[in-house]
Amino acid sequence: MTYCVGMVLDKGLVLMSDTRTNSGVDNISVFRKMFHWSVPGERQVVLMTAGNLATTQAVISQLEERNKTPHERRPSILEAPTMFQIATQVGRLLRDVIEGRQDGGMQGEGPRFTASMIVAGQIKDMEPRLFMIYPEGNFIEASFDTPFFQIGETKYGRPILLRGYDPKMSFEDAVKLLMVSFDSTLAANLSVGLPLDLMVIERDRFEPLHQRRILASDPYFKSISSSWSEALRQAFHSLPDYSFVQHGEQPEGL
């Protein structure tokens, strides 16, 4: 399992992914799930993956091959005229890889090869855009009503994003919000784990504004984790006390 989030802000895009891949509790590895390509001054594209590792690596490898020789191995995401067409290319490639594996004699085990992806980026003179791509190859785009996407183990970190997201928030606050979301997911599910990869894309800046890997020893992430836990405890104890006796009524059986 994994956890990846892509978020649209007025200022640009913020993306974070974990790096844990496991095949059972005794076979845990670290694999990068965030990939970045750019053409200086013209475009940058980020792709995050969740699902079967062999499937996602096959997609990334084919994208890399096309980018190395774009004129010979079209289409290339470095030449596509719009982010929409990039999402279309990635969706078709993901679908073809999954179907190819199923057609190769693994039809009865199709779900093993499923994967989903988040595609984000900007091309010069166009808006930053964010897409979520499904295993079937179709996709949806982030909007005012759905300003962020999650793939992988989404349920534990989603309430944090829903309550804390603001399109006008600073990049720094967005990173803090994502760290809280990831910390909640890490605490609830052992299949998601550190290190985390972070990338911040500022509007009309065709190179990452901020990019880093967050290790388990990272002092800021450790501070966020402990502070959030303490804040939750304090918020819980500040809530009104519940009483079995309310308005002078005696509960049945007492």
N, C-alpha and C positions, 0 to 999 in steps of 0.2 A: 504494500500500500504506500501511498505518498500523500503529500498535501502541497498544493500550489495555489497561489492567489495572484490575480492580476486586477489592478484597480485604476479607474480613470478619475483624474482630478482636473480641475480647471487649468492647473499648471503643467499637466502632463500625465505620465503613467508611473506606477510603482508596482514592482513585481517581486515575489518572494517564493522560494521553493525549498523543500527539504531535500535530503539526499539519501534517505534510507531505502534499501531494497532488500526484501527478505523472501526466502522460500522456506517457511517454517521458522520456528523460534531459534533453531540452532544454526541457521545459515543466513546471517545478516551481513550486508555489504554496503559500501558507500558508492553511489553513482551520481554523477551530475545529471540534473533534470532541467536545467536552464541553459539555453544556447543562444548565442548572439552573433548577428552578422551586420555589417555596416558598409556603406560607401561614404567616405568622408564628405561632408557638406551636402549629401543628397538623400540618404536614407539610413535608417537602422531598423532591424527586425529582431524580435526576441521570440523564442518558442520555448514553452514549458510542457513537460510530458508527464503523464500518469498512466499506469496500466502495465501490461506485459512488457518486460524490459527488452526482450528480443525484438518485439514489434516496433517499439519506439526507437531503438537503436538502428533498425533497418531504415526507418523513415529519415532519421537524422543523417545517416550515411549517404543515402541517395541525394538528399538536399545538398550535402557537402560536395558530392561528386558533380552535381549540376553546376554548383557555384565555381568550381575549379576551372571548368571549361564551358562557360555559359553558351558560347556560340555553337558548340558541338552537342551539348546535352540539354537542350531547351526542353521545357521552360525552366528558368532559374529565378529564384525569388529576388536576386539582385538586379534583374532586368524587368520584372513585372511592373506595369505602369501604376498600379494602385494596390493598397493594402487588401482590398476586397479580392483582387485577383491572386494575391499571395495566399490568402486564406483558402481560396478555391483550389489552388495547386496543392497545398498541404493536405486539404481534405481528400482530394482525389488520390493522392499518394498513400495516405493512411488507409483509405478504403481498399486500394489495390493490394497493399501489403497484407492486410488481414484476409482478404479474399484469396490471395495467392497461397497463404499458409493453409487455409481451409481446403482449397482445391488440391493441395499437395498430399492428401490422404489423412488430414486431421479433422474432417468434418464433424466427427462426434465430439470433438473437444474445442469447438469454436470459441466459447467464452474465455478460454485460457489466453487467447491472443487479442483480446479487446484492449483498446487504449483510447485515451482522450487527450486533447492538447489545447493549450491557450496560445494564441498568436497575437502579438502586440507590436506596435511600432508606428513609424511615421515616415512618409515620403515628402520631399520638399514641396512647398506650396499646397499641402493638403493637411487635414486634421490628423492628430494622433488617433489611432483606432485600436480596438481590442475585440478579439473574437474567441469564442469557445467552439472547438471542433469535436464532433461526436465520432464514434467508431465507424458509423455508416458513411462518413465523409461530409455530411451536411453540417452547418454551423449557424450560430447566432452571433449578433454583434451587441456589444455593450451599449446601453442607452441611458437616458435620464432615469428611467424606472429601474433599470438593472445596471448599475454603474460598476459592478465588480463581478468577477467570475472566480469560482473555485473548482478544482478538480482533485480527485482522490478522496481522502478522508475528510469530508467537508462539514459534517454536522456539529462537531465540537467547537470549531472556531467561528462558525457563521453568526451566532447570536452577538458576539463581540463586534463584528463588522457592521451588523445591522444597527446596533445602538450607537456606535461611535463614528460612523462614516459621515463626512461632510465634504461635498465637492470643492469647497473653498479652503479646505484645510491645507496647512503647509506640508511640504514633503517630509519634514522632520516628524510632524504629528502622524502622518500616514504610516511612516516606518514604525513608530511606536505602537500604533494601532495594530499593525500586522504582527509585530512581535508578541503582543498580548494574545492575539488570535492563535498564533503558532504555539505559544506557551500552553494555552488551554488544550490544544490538540495533543501536544507532546505528553501532557499529564494524563490524558484520557486514553491514549492509544499507543501501544508500544511499537506498532508498525510504522510510525512516523518518528523521525529522529534527526538530531543534529549531525553534521553542520547544516546551516541554512545558507542559501545563496540569495543575495539581495541586489536588485538593480533599480535605479531611479532614472527615468527618461524625462528630461525637461522639454517642453514644447519648443520646436524649431531649433533644437540643439541636436545635431546628428552624431553624437557620441554620448555615452553614458555620463550623466551628471555625477552619479555616485554608484559604485559597484564594489561589493566585498563579500567575503565568506565569513559567516558568523559561527565560531567554534563553541564547543561546550564550555570552554574556559573564558569566553568573552565577558568582561566585567559588566558591560552595559546590559547585555541580555540577562545575566544572572541577577542584576539589580531589578530589572523589569519583572522577572519571575517572582522574586521574593516580595517586592513591593506590591505586586498585584495580589498575591496570596494574602498578604496582611490587609490590604484595602478591602478585599472580599470579607474577611473575618470581621473587620470593624463595621462594615456596612450591614452585615448580618446581625450583629449585636445591637446596632442602632435601630433596628426595626421594632415596631410596637410588639410587646409581648402578647402571646396567645394565651387565653384563659379558658379552662373547661367550663367556668361559670361566667356567663355573660348576661347582663341586664337582669340579674336576679334569678335566672332560670337554672334549675338543677338538671344536669344530664341524667338520662335514664340509666338506672342501674347503680347510681351513687346515693 
